[in-house]
Amino acid sequence: MADHSTDEFLHRALDLAREGLGLASPNPYVGAVIVDAQGQIASTGTYTYEGVKHAEVLALEQAGAKARGGTLYINLEPHSHQGRTLPCTDALIAAGIHRVVASMPDPNPKVSGRGFEKLRAAGVQVEVGRLETEAKRLNEAFARYIRHSVPLVMLKAAMTLDGKIAPPPMPGLNRVAGIPADGWITGECARAHVQEQRHQSDAILVGVGTILADDPLLSDRSGRPRRRPLLRVILDSRLRLPLESRLVQSLAHEAACKDDVLVLCSSGEEKKKRELEARGIRVEQLSAAEGRPDIHAVLRRLGQMEITSVMIEGGAAINGMALASGVVDKVFLYYAPKIMGCMGSVPLAADADFRQLDQALQVKHLRLHHFGEDLAVEGYLRDPYEE
């Protein structure tokens, strides 16, 4: 079969996998296309966690007898182990699939390659590696989580061209709830994309300073369905989260959001803890580092909760702490065509303490995006697939 047809079917499988965004975590995103012996698409499948059945099994059921002698196109290696479902490799072999074209192996080192081995042993032709880069990007959070039991950490920020995320504090400035004190830096198109980023994340993390300054809801407003609500994580060393904040008040009106706000502290009054818990907020105390919850302990805790991805949307202090601690895997930085150039304006990261040029963090595999008049830089500080 021609290469362009192979890529076409794999692109279709990747598109199907993306239909599981927000619906598959903590498992990977998988889409499957079965093409019959005549080269026609016989069926498709998309994995969702609640649907239980894997994408390739859903496609097999839809294809029926047309699967025999056909080809499976899939973005991720079919699994050969017993989990919530029976091994998909067994179903593919029993259905008479002649050929499997997969973009990448399973990133789980405990099972990677075993599915391909089992298929080959049964006489199924296996091809691996087409559109691998695209497939890896799609499941990078799962890879980080399954290999290290911690979520992929993405630091997001919006700033001016000269790297300022906010103007100098202005006491007495009237604030509109949910809007930064001096207005938005980026335009509507970029802010809409942030909602898409939130939808693709299991959790969003900020420091309590962001709550005190902007009074945000930190919700997923993409309008897309998700299996579990976005977990809103607040680092609040001394439990300063105001009971009258929009985030706390929203829990009284949104029953579905209860227990989806997690406050992590290192100290604080027992009375305030009880008041927050009475409003449906989880409060947990973790080991402290320099007076605030240790970010490594935070990520381990989120991993225990099966959070595979977390987006940091904090201020300069949280950004600096996260970068200096080495926990950030990737960045997504939005730039507005503005120059603030004002003494006292807030930089992207404070106290990161990289004093020499050779100590600066290197961002790799850069991609540029345009959102109206704004642009964004996406890049990696660490390979999510590294051991």
C-alpha positions in Angstrom: 0.0 0.0 0.0 1.3 3.4 -0.9 3.0 5.5 1.8 0.6 8.4 1.5 -2.3 6.0 2.3 -0.5 4.7 5.3 0.0 8.2 6.6 -3.6 9.1 5.8 -4.9 6.2 7.9 -2.5 7.0 10.7 -3.5 10.6 10.8 -7.1 9.4 11.0 -6.1 7.2 14.0 -4.4 10.2 15.7 -7.5 12.4 15.1 -9.7 9.6 16.7 -7.3 9.4 19.6 -7.6 13.2 20.2 -11.4 12.7 20.5 -10.5 11.1 23.9 -8.9 14.3 25.3 -10.3 14.8 28.7 -12.0 11.4 28.6 -9.1 8.9 28.8 -6.9 9.9 31.7 -5.1 8.4 33.5 -4.8 6.0 30.5 -3.3 7.0 27.1 -5.2 8.5 24.1 -5.7 5.8 21.5 -7.5 5.8 18.1 -7.8 2.9 15.7 -8.7 2.4 12.1 -9.3 -1.0 10.4 -8.9 -1.1 6.7 -10.2 -4.2 5.0 -8.4 -6.4 2.4 -9.7 -4.1 -0.4 -8.1 -1.0 1.1 -11.4 0.5 2.4 -11.9 1.8 5.9 -14.1 -0.8 7.6 -14.3 0.7 11.1 -12.8 3.0 13.7 -12.5 3.3 17.4 -11.6 5.8 20.1 -10.7 4.8 23.7 -12.3 6.5 26.7 -11.8 5.5 30.3 -15.5 5.1 31.1 -16.0 3.1 27.9 -13.5 0.5 29.2 -13.0 -1.2 25.8 -9.9 -0.3 23.9 -10.0 1.5 20.6 -8.8 -1.6 18.6 -11.5 -3.8 20.2 -14.2 -1.3 19.4 -13.0 -1.2 15.8 -12.9 -5.0 15.6 -16.5 -5.2 16.9 -17.7 -2.7 14.3 -15.7 -4.3 11.5 -16.9 -7.8 12.1 -15.9 -10.2 9.3 -14.3 -7.3 7.3 -11.4 -7.3 9.8 -10.1 -10.7 8.5 -7.1 -10.1 6.2 -7.2 -6.4 7.0 -4.8 -3.8 8.5 -5.1 -2.1 11.8 -3.7 1.5 11.9 -3.2 2.7 15.5 -1.2 5.4 17.2 0.0 3.2 20.1 1.2 -0.4 20.5 -1.7 -2.8 21.2 -1.4 -4.1 24.7 -0.7 -7.8 25.4 -1.3 -7.9 29.2 -4.4 -8.4 31.4 -5.7 -5.1 32.8 -9.2 -3.8 32.9 -9.7 -5.7 29.7 -8.4 -8.8 28.0 -5.2 -8.4 25.9 -6.0 -6.6 22.6 -3.3 -8.6 20.8 -5.4 -11.8 21.4 -8.5 -10.1 19.9 -6.5 -8.9 16.9 -5.1 -12.4 16.2 -8.4 -14.1 16.7 -10.1 -11.7 14.2 -7.6 -12.5 11.5 -5.9 -9.1 11.3 -3.1 -9.5 8.7 -1.1 -6.3 9.4 -0.6 -3.8 12.2 0.8 -0.3 11.5 1.5 1.5 14.8 3.2 4.9 15.3 5.0 4.1 18.6 5.6 1.4 21.2 3.9 1.6 24.6 5.9 4.1 26.8 5.4 1.8 29.8 8.8 0.1 30.1 7.3 -2.9 31.8 5.2 -3.8 28.7 6.8 -1.9 25.8 7.4 -4.1 22.8 5.6 -7.2 24.1 2.4 -6.5 22.1 4.4 -6.3 18.9 6.3 -9.5 19.8 3.1 -11.4 20.4 1.6 -10.2 17.1 4.7 -11.2 15.1 4.9 -14.6 16.8 1.3 -15.2 15.5 2.3 -14.3 11.9 0.9 -10.7 11.9 3.0 -8.2 10.0 4.0 -5.3 12.2 5.3 -1.9 11.2 6.3 0.7 13.8 7.5 4.3 13.7 5.4 6.3 11.1 4.2 9.6 12.6 6.0 8.7 15.8 6.8 12.3 16.8 3.2 13.4 16.5 2.1 10.3 18.4 4.6 10.9 21.2 3.4 14.4 21.7 -0.1 13.3 22.1 0.7 10.9 24.9 3.6 12.7 26.5 1.7 13.2 29.8 0.9 9.5 30.0 4.6 8.6 29.3 5.8 10.9 32.1 3.3 9.5 34.5 3.6 5.8 33.8 7.4 6.0 33.9 7.9 8.1 37.0 4.5 8.2 38.9 4.4 12.0 38.7 2.5 14.2 36.3 3.9 16.0 33.3 4.4 19.6 34.4 3.8 22.4 31.9 4.4 26.0 32.9 2.1 28.4 31.1 2.5 32.2 31.2 1.3 35.2 29.3 3.7 38.2 29.0 4.9 41.2 27.0 7.7 40.9 24.5 10.1 42.1 27.2 9.1 39.2 29.5 6.8 41.0 32.0 3.7 39.1 33.3 2.2 42.1 35.2 2.8 45.8 35.8 4.0 47.0 39.2 1.5 46.6 42.0 -0.8 49.6 42.2 -2.5 49.9 45.6 -6.1 51.1 45.3 -6.6 50.0 41.7 -10.2 48.7 41.3 -10.2 45.1 40.5 -12.8 43.1 38.5 -13.1 39.6 39.9 -11.4 37.0 37.7 -9.5 39.6 35.7 -5.9 40.5 36.4 -5.7 43.8 38.3 -4.5 45.8 35.3 -6.4 43.8 32.6 -5.4 41.1 30.2 -2.0 41.0 28.5 -3.0 38.7 25.6 -6.0 38.8 23.4 -9.2 36.7 23.2 -7.8 34.2 20.8 -4.8 33.3 23.0 -7.0 33.2 26.1 -9.4 30.8 24.4 -6.4 28.6 23.6 -5.6 28.6 27.3 -9.0 27.0 28.0 -8.1 24.3 25.5 -4.8 23.7 27.4 -6.8 23.5 30.7 -9.1 21.0 29.1 -6.2 18.8 28.1 -4.8 18.9 31.7 -5.8 16.9 34.7 -4.9 19.7 37.1 -4.1 23.4 37.3 -1.7 24.7 40.0 -1.2 28.2 41.4 0.0 29.8 44.5 -2.4 31.5 46.9 -0.9 34.9 45.8 -2.7 34.5 42.4 -6.0 34.0 44.3 -5.4 37.1 46.4 -4.4 39.2 43.4 -6.9 38.1 40.7 -9.6 36.1 42.4 -9.9 33.6 39.6 -12.1 30.5 39.3 -9.4 28.4 37.6 -12.0 26.4 35.8 -12.1 24.6 32.4 -14.3 26.9 30.2 -13.6 25.1 27.0 -17.1 23.7 26.9 -15.8 20.2 26.0 -16.7 17.1 28.0 -14.3 15.6 30.5 -14.4 12.5 32.6 -13.4 14.2 35.8 -13.4 17.9 36.7 -10.2 19.9 36.4 -8.4 19.6 39.8 -7.6 23.1 41.1 -4.5 22.9 43.3 -3.6 25.9 45.5 -0.2 26.1 47.2 -1.1 27.9 50.4 1.6 27.5 53.1 -0.3 29.3 55.9 -3.9 28.8 54.7 -4.6 32.4 53.5 -7.2 31.3 51.0 -10.1 33.7 51.6 -13.5 32.1 52.3 -15.1 34.9 50.3 -13.0 34.2 47.2 -14.9 33.2 44.0 -13.2 29.8 44.0 -14.4 28.9 47.4 -17.8 30.5 46.9 -18.3 28.6 43.7 -18.4 25.3 45.6 -21.6 26.3 47.3 -23.4 26.5 43.9 -21.6 23.8 41.9 -22.1 20.4 43.5 -20.0 18.7 40.8 -17.0 20.7 41.8 -16.9 19.6 45.4 -13.6 17.9 46.3 -12.0 19.3 43.1 -10.1 22.0 44.9 -7.0 20.8 46.7 -5.2 23.2 49.1 -1.7 22.1 50.0 -0.2 23.8 53.1 2.8 23.5 55.3 1.1 25.1 58.4 -2.0 26.9 59.2 -4.7 27.3 61.9 -6.9 24.2 62.5 -10.0 26.4 62.5 -9.3 27.7 59.0 -8.7 24.2 57.8 -12.1 23.1 59.2 -13.8 26.1 57.6 -12.3 25.2 54.2 -13.2 21.6 54.5 -16.7 22.4 55.4 -17.0 24.1 52.1 -15.9 21.0 50.1 -12.2 21.8 49.8 -9.6 19.2 50.5 -6.8 20.5 52.7 -3.6 18.5 53.1 -0.3 19.3 54.8 2.9 18.3 53.1 6.5 18.6 53.9 7.8 22.1 53.5 10.7 23.6 51.6 11.6 27.2 52.5 8.3 27.7 54.2 6.1 26.4 51.4 4.9 22.9 50.4 7.8 21.0 48.8 7.0 21.0 45.0 8.5 17.5 44.7 6.1 16.2 47.4 3.3 18.0 45.7 3.9 16.2 42.4 4.3 12.8 44.2 0.9 13.4 45.9 -0.7 14.3 42.6 0.7 11.2 41.0 -0.9 9.1 43.8 -4.2 10.7 42.8 -3.7 9.5 39.2 -3.1 13.1 37.9 -1.0 12.7 34.7 -0.7 16.3 33.8 -0.6 19.6 35.6 -0.4 23.1 34.2 1.2 25.8 36.4 -0.5 29.1 35.9 1.1 30.9 38.9 2.9 34.2 39.4 6.6 35.0 39.4 7.3 33.3 42.8 5.7 30.0 41.9 7.2 30.0 38.4 10.6 30.7 39.8 10.3 28.0 42.4 9.2 25.4 39.8 11.9 26.3 37.3 14.6 26.3 40.0 13.5 23.0 41.4 13.8 21.2 38.0 10.2 19.9 38.0 9.1 21.7 34.8 8.9 19.4 31.7 7.7 21.9 29.2 6.7 25.6 28.8 4.0 27.3 26.8 4.7 31.0 26.8 2.3 33.5 25.2 3.6 36.8 24.1 1.6 39.9 23.3 3.1 42.6 21.0 3.6 45.0 23.8 6.6 46.3 25.7 6.1 47.3 29.3 9.7 48.4 30.2 8.6 49.6 33.6 10.7 49.4 36.7 9.0 47.1 39.2 7.1 45.2 36.6 6.7 41.5 37.4 9.1 39.1 35.5 8.2 35.6 34.4 10.2 34.0 37.2 11.5 35.4 40.5 14.3 34.0 42.6 15.2 31.3 40.1 18.8 32.3 40.9 20.5 31.4 37.6 23.4 33.8 37.9 25.5 32.7 35.0 24.6 32.3 31.3 25.8 28.7 31.3 23.3 28.0 34.2 20.3 29.2 32.2 17.7 26.6 31.4 17.8 25.4 27.8 14.4 25.1 26.1 14.5 22.5 23.2 12.3 21.4 20.3 10.7 24.8 20.0 7.4 25.3 18.2 5.9 28.7 17.4 2.2 29.4 17.4 0.1 32.4 16.4 -3.1 33.5 18.1 -4.4 36.6 16.4 -1.8 39.3 17.1 -0.2 37.2 19.9 2.3 34.5 19.5 3.4 31.6 21.7 6.6 29.6 22.2 6.2 25.9 23.1 9.3 23.9 24.1 10.7 21.3 26.4 13.1 21.4 29.3 13.1 17.6 29.6 12.1 14.7 27.3 8.9 13.2 28.8 10.0 9.8 27.5 13.4 9.8 29.3 14.1 7.1 31.8 
